[in-house]
């Protein structure tokens, strides 16, 4: 049970202990406070006493656990947790503040048609003629480094933010070494909160590039940046895509199926894994002697060669 909670809440063992202590003490304080408050009223009917008691529990509990979360250092978690509960009871009336852009046709190099399109967003950097990109990554960041290198001296495109979901990931070191701001995100807020849209807006991000980012993009972020999020997949979509198909798993499936070729697919991101319209594909042979690692190395070469160029083409089309 504890492992499931750690995974669900994206916390370590110590944090989980502090959270459970907050729940336990908060529950006790809630019950005690509700009984004391109820003692201030003269309620003779049993049913009315129970009704008022439940009402008091409902009101006192969130206040109690929130206040107790501070000495345990878990106030950020309970802030998100209570907001999530509030949304379930009362609904969310937030409206996205992200800017959307009118469409501009671009040429497609895939078999799919009607891909989402975009035009240059109005940002604070427009006077400097830069479009600001956020790169989302979860691992070592080899693709991220290649993209940064490609646009290092660009007069039109700037890598303005590195977004990561894994503390200690190598891509965070790249951000530090390159003096690029980084944002470490948490699962609850990403999937059940505002998906960090406000932070992206504060950095004037107009385009998102996924480079080995293993979380699914939530619908509110997709809508806020509709037609302005792309991903690279290490296979020739629509084959070998979908939930759970990433990294070594893809290459093992390709080899097991005795495919003669594999490659990369650069595509727009929508609400379904690896489903958005394909922008570009490049192929490489699958050798009889290939292992998942050797095929992965060949795929990485294609990624490093083409991903920055495709991004550049998308950014600079009028």
N, C-alpha and C positions, 0 to 999 in steps of 0.2 A: 504493500500500500504506500509506504513512504517513497519508494522509487517512483511510483506513478505520480505522486504529488510533486516530487522534485522535477520530474519531466514536464508535468502540466504547468507548473508555475515558473519553470526555468530558474530554479534556485539551487544552491548547494545544501549540504546537510546541516550546517550551522544555521543558515537562514531559515530552513524549514523548521528547525527546533524553535527559533525565536518566534516564527509566525504561529506555530501551534501553541506556544506559551501565551502569546497575545490573545488568541482565540479563547483559550481556557480561562485566563484571568478576566478577560472581557466579558465572558458569559457569566462568571460568578458575580462580577460587579454589577452587571445588568440585572440579574435576578434580585440581588440585595437591594439595589436602588429602586427597582420597580415595586418591591414589597413595602419599602419605606414610604414611597410616594403614595401608594394605595392606602396606607394607614392614615393619610391626611383626610380621606373621604369616608363618609359614613354610608357604606353600601351594604344593604341587607340582602338583596336578591343575589343568589349564587351565580346565576347566569350573567348578571351585569358585572359582578366582581371579576369573573373570568374574562369577560369582554374587555374591561378596562385594563386588566393585567396584561393581556396580550397586546393591547394598544401601547401600553407603556413599554413593554419589552421591545416592540418594533421601533419605538422612538429612541429609547435609551441605548440599545445595543450598538448601532453604528457610532454613536458618540463615544461610548465606553471603549470599544476596540481601537478607535482612531487615537484617542488620548493615550491609551496604554501602549500603542505601537511606537510612540516616541522614545521612551526609555529603552525599548528593545531594538531601536534603530531600524524599524520596519515601516515607518510612515510612508515612504514612496510606494511600497507594495500595497498597503491598505488604502492609500489614496486611489490607486488604479482599481483595486478590488471593489471598493464601495461605489465608485463611479460605474463599474460594470453592472453591479447589482441594481443601481438606480436606473440604468438604461433598460434593464429587463423589466422593471416594474412600470416605469413611466415613459419609456421610449426615448430615442435620441432625436433632438431637433436641430442638431448641428448642421450647418451648411458648410460645404468645403469652400475655403478661401483661395484655393489654388487657381492660378490663371490658366485658361485653356486657349489654345491657338486655333485659328481658322485653318482649314486644310490647304495644302499645296501639293499638287501631283508630283510624284517622283517615280522614276522608272523602276520596275521590279525585274529581278533576274531569276525568279522562281516560277514554278508552274501554277502557283496559287494566284488568285486575282482578288481585287477589291481590298487590298491591304490598307490599314489605317495610315493616314498621312498627316503632315503637320507643316507649319511654317514658323518662321523665327518668332520666338516669344518676346513680349515687351518686358524687359528687366532693367534693373538699375545699371547694368553694365552695357546697355545698348550703345551709349555714347562711345564706349571703348571698342565697340564692334566685336564683343566676345559673347559667345553662347556658353553658359556655365553648365557643366555636366557633373552629376553625382555617380560614382561607381559603387555598386553594391557587391560585396565579396565576402566569402566565408573562410577562405583558406590562405595559402601562402601568397597568393596575389601575383602569379607570373603573368597572367593576362593584364592585370592592372598595371604592372610595371611597364609592359610594352605599350599600353595605351598612353600612359604618362609620358614616356620617352617620345612617342610619335607626336604628341601635341605640345611638347615642351616649349617650342619657339613659335607656336601658332599665333597668328594675329586675329583669328576668328573664333577659336575654341579654347576653353580653359577647363581643366579638371579642378573643380572647386570644392569637392567634398568626397571623402571615402566613408561609406557606411558599412558597418560590419556587425554581425550577430554573435561572434565568438570572441570572448576575452582571450587575449594572448595570440590571436591569429597573426600569421606573418604579414598579412596585408596592412595591419596597424603599424608595424615597423616601417613599411614602405611609406605610409602616410607621414610618419614622423620624420623620416630621412628626407622626404621630398618637401617638407614644410607645407603639407596640405592638411586642412582641418579634417578631423575624423569624428564619426558619430557611432558610439556603441549602443545598439538598440536592444530592447527587451521584448520578449515574446508577447506578454499580455498587452502591452500598449500597441505593439505592431499589428496584432490581429484583432484585438477587441477595443482598442482606443482610437486615437487619431492617426495611427500609422506614421507618425512623425512628419505629417504633411506641413505643419507649421515650421518645423526646423528646416525643411527643404525650401520653403518659401523665404525664410529669413536669409538663406544663402543664395537666393535668386536662381535656384536650379530650374533649368528649362528642359532638361533631358536626363533620363536615367539609363545607365548601362549596367546590366547584370553580368558579372564576370566570375562565375563559380559561386553564386549565391544560392544556398540550398533551401531557403524558405520560400514557400509560395507567396506571391504578391497578393495582398488583400484587395478586395473589390474597391474600397474607397480610395486607395492609392492609385489603382488602375484608372478609375474615373477622373481623379484629379490630374493625372498625366496621360490622358487618353491619346493613344497613338504616339507617345513619347517615351516608351519604355521598350528596350530591346534586350534580347538574351542570345547567348551562343550555346548551341547544343552539340555534343560530340558524336553525332550520327546524322544520317540523311533522313530527316523527318519527311513524312509522318512515321516512318519506321523507327522502332527502338526509342520511342518517346513516351511520356506519361509519368504518372506518379511512381516514384521509386527508381526510375531509370536515370541514373547520373553516374559520372565517373567510371570506375572500373566495371560496374554492373552493366553499363552499356557495351563496353568492349567485349566483355565475356559473352554477352548475348549475341553480338555480331559474329564472333568466332564460332560459337556453338552452332549457329545457323549456317555455317560454312559460306558466308557471304564472300563475294569476290572483291567488293569494294565497300569502303565506308567514307566518312568525311565529316564535315561540319555544316551546320545550318544556323544562320543568323536570322532571327525572326522577331516580330513584334510580340509583346506579352499581352495575353488576355486572361480571363478568369479560369481557364483550363490549362493544366500542365502541357507545355510544348505544343500549344494549339494555334497560337497566333500566326498570322500570315507570314510566309517565308520571304525574306528580303534577298538572301544570297546563300548559295551552297557551293562548296568545293569538295572534290573527292580525292581519295588516295586508295591504292590497292591494299587488299588484305592478303597477306602472304600465308602459305600453308604452314610456315614455321612460326607464325606470329603467336605471341602470348598477349594477354591483356595489357601488360606493361609496354611491350614493344609497339603495339598498335597505338596505345595512348601517346607514346612519344611522337609518332608520326602525326597524330591528330593535333597535338600541341603545336607542332610546327605550322600546321595550317591555321590554327587559331591566331598565333602570333603574327603570321604573315598577313592575314586578311581582316581580322576584326578591326584594328585601328583604321585601315583604309576604308572599310564600309562605313564606320562611324563618321569619318571625315567627309565622305560623299554625302551622307544624310545631312550633316550639319551645314554644308555649304551649297546645297541645291537651292536655287531661288524659287 
